[in-house]
Amino acid sequence: MKHAFSAFCFSVALAAALPCWGAEYYISPAGSDLAGNGSSTNPWASMAKAFTQMSGGDTLTLKDGVYSGVSNSIYFAQFPPHGSSNAWTVIKAEHDGAAILDGRGSNEPLFYVDGNLSGPHPVYWRFEGLLCCNSPGVCFGFCYVSYVKALR
């Protein structure tokens, strides 16, 4: 009995220490915000749709292709849910460099968030493998936010 109780306590402690992983959703330039369900085989078309369905700690994977327009940008009124120190919200390319965020025709950066306008400061966002082009000024602009990583 003593060993069973010790094993139970160890299991509970280990489970509490492990990070949590959220759901994974997909978007594609060929996807549909109306008919898609966010799966790999039936993706949505835009970040805007995905952000309304995601929770903190989820992953949004961008399938290969070119993404443009306001529905595929991040700004004070449209941004991913905040993650946490154990469960970052991830926005990533399915293949590094093959998801292209094109700012052509826009007057704003592709990703711009001012923490004073969009809520609490900690955000815990990680961006991976995205290629940005044709953005006026800078691609990423973050003010008054914490815990943002851009990788590869």
N, C-alpha and C positions, 0 to 999 in steps of 0.2 A: 504494500500500500504506500509506503514511504517513497519508493522509486516512481510509482505512478503519479503521485502528487508532485514530485520534483520534475518529472517529464512534462506534466501539465503546465507548471509554472514557467519552465523554460520555453515552452511553445507560445504561451501568452506573451512573454517578454520579447521573444523574437518577432512575433507578429506585430507588436507595437512599435518595434524599432525599424521595420522595413518600410520603405517608401511606398506610397500608393500609386497605381497607374490608372489613368483615365481611359476613356474610349478613344478610338481613332476614327477620324472622319476624313473624307476626300472631296476635293473639288477638281474640276477639269474644264478647260475652255470649251469642250464638247459636252459638258454636263448640263443639267437642267435644275434650276431652283424650284420649279413647279413639280416636275415628275421624279426628280432624284430623291434618294434617301440618305445620301452621304456615305454610301459604301464604296468600296473600290470598284465594283462593277456597275454602280448606278450613282455616280457622284453628283454633287451640286455644281453649279456654275460659278458661284462667287463666294468670296470671303464674307460678304455681308450676310448671306444666308447662313453660312456655317457658324458665324459668331452668335447668331440668335439661337442656335441649337446646342452649342458647346457649353460645358461646365469647366470650372477651374481644374487644371491638371490634365485636360484632354489634349489630343494631338490633331492638328489639321495638316494633312499631307496634300501638297499641290502636285498633281500629275504634270507630266511634261507638257510644255506649251507656253503661250504668251498670254499674260493676264493684264488687262488695262481697264481704265474707267474707274469712277468713284466707288463702285461696288467691290472693287478689288484693291482698296487702299485702307489704311488705318488712320483715323483722325479722331478728334475729340468726341464725336457722336457715334463712332463705329469702331470698336476695337475688341480684341479677344478678351475672354473672361480672365480675371486675375487668377494666377496659380498660387502656390504656397511654397515654402522652403522644401517641403518633401514631395511636392507634385507640381512641377513647372508646367505651364501651358506652352505647348510647342507648336510652332508654325514652320513646316519644313518642306523642302523639295523631295519628291519621290526619288529623283536622281540628281545629285549635286550639279548645279549650274544649268539644269534643263527646265526649271520653272522660272520663267522670265517675267519680271514685273516691269511693265512698260508705262512710263509716265507721260508719253507723248500726248500733247494737247491739254495737259493739266497745268494749272498755275501753282499747284501745291506740291510739297514733297509726297512721295508715295506713302511713307509712314511718318506721321507727325502726331504726337500726343503730348499735351500739356497737363500734367498732373493736377494743376490748380483748377482746370476746367472739367476733368474727366473722373474725379473721384479720389479715393484714397491713394496715397503715394506708392506703396509696395505693389508690384504687378507680377513679378516672377514669370516673365516671358522669355522664351528662347527661340531664335530664328536660325534655321540651318539650311545651308546649300542654296539659298535664293540668289538669283542674279537680277540686279536692278539696272535699268537703263532709261535714258531720256527724261530723267526727273529734273525739274527746274531747281537749281540750287543743290540741296542735299537729298539723298535717298531716305535716310533715317533722321528724324529729329525728335528727340525726347527731352522734355523739360520737367523737372520736379517729379521724376519717377525713379524707382529703384529696382534693382535686380532684373536687368534686361541684358541678354547675351545675344550676339550675332556671331555665328560660327560658319566657317568655310565660305 
